Amino acid sequence: GPCVFQSEGYARELGLGRLFLAFNGYWPEKGAFNITGSFKDHEAAPTVVYFRDKGVTEMVLSSVGNTAR
């Protein structure tokens, strides 16, 4: 999924005291593991967890693009 991290260098460049950036993609060193690069992954993970917690054991997903990989 995405990660949020503090950017000290860019904050300095912009004249800001603190700046946090959100990154959505694959950057393991920062803790971002969204290998598809798709914003749809933001909804997919919590949706699967929600239904798992409700006892759902099977799910069918319909998608366009790279979400259905």
Stockholm file with secondary structure:
# STOCKHOLM 1.0

chainA/1-69         GPCVFQSEGYARELGLGRLFLAFNGYWPEKGAFNITGSFKDHEAAPTVVYFRDKGVTEMVLSSVGNTAR
#=GR chainA/1-69 SS CCEEEECHHHHHHHTCSCCEEEECSEEGGGTEECTTCCTTHHHHHHHHHHHHHTTCCCCCCCCSTTTTC
#=GC SS_cons        CCEEEECHHHHHHHTCSCCEEEECSEEGGGTEECTTCCTTHHHHHHHHHHHHHTTCCCCCCCCSTTTTC
//
